[in-house]
Amino acid sequence: MPKVSKNQRTDRGRGQQVKMAKVVVAEKKPNGQYRFREQMVPLDEVKRVAQAR
């Protein structure tokens, strides 16, 4: 059997994968500047997080 790099192995036995999305929200500070907040959420919860902001 030839030697295989650990980066090429595909049988790592990963469990169920969860699709994630990055949500970026711009918030305006009292001094007029903007602050950007990033949050990683599961893909199913993107609408709920977007409506909460």
C-alpha positions in Angstrom: 0.0 0.0 0.0 1.5 3.4 -1.0 2.1 6.0 1.6 -0.8 8.6 1.7 -0.5 12.1 3.2 -2.8 12.8 6.1 -4.2 15.8 4.1 -5.3 13.5 1.3 -7.3 11.1 3.5 -11.0 11.3 3.0 -12.2 8.7 5.5 -11.9 10.8 8.6 -15.3 9.7 10.0 -16.8 13.1 10.3 -20.3 13.2 11.9 -23.2 15.1 10.5 -22.1 18.4 9.0 -24.1 21.6 9.7 -24.2 24.2 7.0 -23.2 27.6 8.5 -23.6 31.1 7.3 -21.8 34.3 8.3 -24.1 37.2 9.1 -22.6 40.7 9.1 -24.6 43.5 10.7 -23.8 47.2 10.4 -24.7 49.2 13.6 -24.5 52.9 13.7 -22.8 54.3 16.9 -24.0 57.6 18.5 -21.0 59.4 17.2 -21.9 58.6 13.6 -19.4 55.8 13.0 -20.4 52.3 11.9 -19.5 49.1 13.6 -19.7 45.8 11.8 -20.6 42.7 13.8 -20.0 39.2 12.4 -21.7 36.1 13.6 -21.6 32.5 12.4 -25.1 30.9 12.6 -26.6 27.7 11.3 -28.2 28.1 7.8 -31.6 27.4 9.2 -31.4 30.3 11.6 -30.3 33.1 9.3 -33.8 34.6 8.8 -34.5 34.6 12.6 -31.1 36.3 13.3 -31.7 38.9 10.5 -35.2 39.8 11.8 -33.9 40.2 15.3 -31.5 43.0 14.2 
